[in-house]
Every structure is written in C-alpha cells, then in structure tokens.
Amino acid sequence: MTVTSPSIETIKAVRERTGAGLSDVKKALVDAHGEIEKAIDLLRERGIAKATRSSGREAREGFVGAYLHHTGKVGVLVALSCETDFVARNEELRALAKDLAMHIAIQNPQYVAADEIPAEILEREREVALGALRQDPRNEKKPAEVLQKIVDGKLKKFVEEICLVEQKFVRDENTTVGDHVKSVAGKLGENIGVVRFARLEIGGR
C-alpha cells in the first residue's frame, strides 16, 4: 500500500523519536509505506537522525536565551532543552539560544513545530486555498487530485512560514532552523530541542 499523506500522529511519533525535520519525516514515511520503525531506519540510513541519536533519553536540563532588538520594541525569550547541566552551560548551546531568539524576533513564527498548529487552522487554510483554486476558470477542467496536490503544496508553504523549526534560518538561508538545531545537537552529542518561546512587540510590524 502506498502512503502519500502520513497522518499527523504518525509524523509526530517519528519526529519525537528522531528529531528529523517535517519534510524528511514525511518522505521517509512515504518511502516506508507508513511503517514507523522502517521510516526511522530510513532516516538513520540517510544520516538525518544521526545528530539526534540520543533523542530517546530524557532532556531535563536546558537554557533560556534572550534577545532585545536595538529599537527596544521587540524582545524574545526562547527555552531550549538538553540532557545534562554540562551542555546547558556550554557556550555553543547558549549561542544557539541567542541566535534562535534573534531569528524569532525577525521572522515572528507562531509555533515551534507543525504538530502544534490546531487542526481547525490547517483545515481553514486548506478550505481557503481550495476555494481560491475553484474560483479560477483555468482550473475548471483539472482533476480533483491535481487540485488537491496544489492545495497540499500551499499548505506546506503555510506551515513553513509560521513554524519556527521549518523556517529558513536567518543566519544561513541554506538550512532550516530545525536542521541547524540538529547540527548543534550532533556537535554536543545530546538531544537538544526548542521547548517554547515568547515574543513581545510594541506597536506592530
């Protein structure tokens, strides 16, 4: 059986165990025909889960990073988790927290990851995208499955725009925030995750 659209629950399960990015997890699940264990093995084979090989261990330590924009009108706090106090005190982890806080100040994500987005918001976006396509005369003769693929693409872009770990990292446009976090986790040899963040702004963008 071919799986073209893994469930949110399945995606979340694989991400929690591997720390891999959303697109990598989806591809692995499709290639593994929806089998979680096989998808995890594929991610490991591809080197995507290597940086988070310790993701099964509980992360009880962490660090809260802060950033205040030079205008004094935008401030961010971001909480990172790790496994040991040694890594929590590591300068590389603290630099990561500061960089992420700056990124959040600039890009204004709404959620840490896709699995935090309420289902009703995703469904509303899907309906709006589909409605817009149906109103375009050029799409009248297009099959429903073609329109669905277009909608899926628009929904994917929507998720990438509002989720921190899916956004392009402001310090390196060639990687996502999630992949950058995994890279640092690989260097430090521990499971590192973004727990939550808070962004305060005076006025508006």
N, C-alpha and C positions, 0 to 999 in steps of 0.2 A: 504493500500500500504506500502510495506517495503522499507525503505531508507537505503541503505548500504554505500553510499558515499555522504554525505551532500555537498552542493555547498560551495565554498569559501565565497561567500557573506553571506550565512546563518550562517556559522560558525563565521564570523566576527561580525555579528549582535548580536549573543548570547554572544560572548566574551566581546564585548563592554559594554553590559548591566550587565554582571555578574562578569567579571574579572577571570572567570574559565580558567583552562588550556586547551590546544588544545585537548588532548585525552579525558578529561572529557566532553567537549562540544560535540565532535563527538559522544561519546557513548550516551549522553543524547538525541541528535537529532535523532539517530538511534532508540532509545527506544521510542521516541515521534513521530516516523514516519515523521520526518521532520518539525513538527509544532514548531515554535519558542517559543511561550508562554508556551506550555506544557513542552518543553525542559528546559526552565528557572525554571518552577515549580519543575521539577525533580531535578535540580541542588540544588535548595533551600532545598528540602526534604532530599537530601543526605548530606546537610551541606557544600557543596562545594562553594556555593555562599554566605554563611553567613558572611565570612570575608569581602566581598565587598558589603554589603547590602546598602551602601551609594553611589554605583557606578553611580547612576543617577544624583548625584549632581556634579556640575562643579568643576574641580580641577584647581584653578587659582594660587595657591601658589606652592612652591617647593624648591628644594635644589640641587646644583651641587656638586657632590663628586669627589674627585681626588685621583689617586694612581700613584706613581712613583716607578718602580721596583728598587731594590738596585743596579742593574748594571747601572742605569741611561739611559738604552736603550729602555725601554718600559714605556709609560705613557698613562693614561686613564682619560677621563672626562666622567661622566655619570650624566644625568639630570633626577631627579625624580619629579613627580608632586604630590601635595596633595591639600587639600581644604582650610586649614587655616594656617595663619602665626605661630600660636601656635605650630602646628605639624611640620611645616618647621624648627622651631628652636629646636625641640625635639632631644635629643641625640640619641634616638633609630633610628630615621629616618636617621640621619647623619651617624650613624654606618652602617646602611643598605647601604647607598650610597657608603661608603668606601669599604665595603665587595664586593659589585657588581663591583666596579671599579677594585678591585684586581682580581675578577673572570674573568672579561673581559680581563685583561692583560694576564692571564694564558691560558684561553680557546679560545680566539680570535674568538668570534661569529661574524657573518657577518650582522645579522639583529636582531632587537628586538624580533619580532614575525613572525609567518608563513605568516600572511597576507601581510607582506612587501616584500616577495620574488616575483620577477617578474614572471609572468605566463610562459614566454618563458624559464626561467631557470628550472622551475619544469618540463615543457614538455620535455626539452632536457634530463634531468636526467631520466625521465620515458622512453624515447626512447632508451637511452644508456642501461638501466637496462633490458629492454625487448629484445633488440638486443643481449645482452650477454647471456640471457637465451635461446634464439632461436639457438644460435651457439653451445650450449651444447647438444651433442647427447642424453644425458639422459632425455632431456625434449621433445624429438620429439613426444611422444605419449600423453603428458599431455594436457588436455583440455585448451582452451584459458582462461576460467575463473580461472583456477588454476594458470596459469602463471600470470594473472592479479593480483591475490591476493599476489603472491610473489613480484611482482613489487610494489604494494601498500605498502608492508612491508618495502621494500628497500627505498622507497620514504619517508616513515615515519621516518626511521632512519636518512636519509639525512637531513630532517627538524630538527630533534632533535639535530643534530651535529652543525648546523650553526645558529640556533635561540637562542638567549640569554635565553628567558623565558622557553624554552624546555630543556635546558641543565641541567645535574646534577650539583647541587650546590657544589662548591669546598670545602666548609666548612661542608657539610653534603651530602654525596653521596646517602642518602636515600630519598632525596627530590629534586625537580627541583627548579630552580631559581624562576620561576613563582609562585610556591606554597609557597616558602619562603617569597616572597613579599606579598602574600595574608595573610600569617600568621602575619607579622608585621602590615599590614593594619588592621587586626582584633583586634590586641592589642591596636592600636592607635585609632580605631573607625572611620577611614576615608578611603576614596578611595585613594590609592597610586598606581602610575603607573610609568613605565620607559618610559620617553619621547623619549630620544635618547642617543647615546653615541658616543665617538670618541676615537679611539685607534691609537697611534702613535708608530712606532717602527723603530729603527735604525738598518740597516743591514737586518736581516731576521731570521726566526725561524730555 
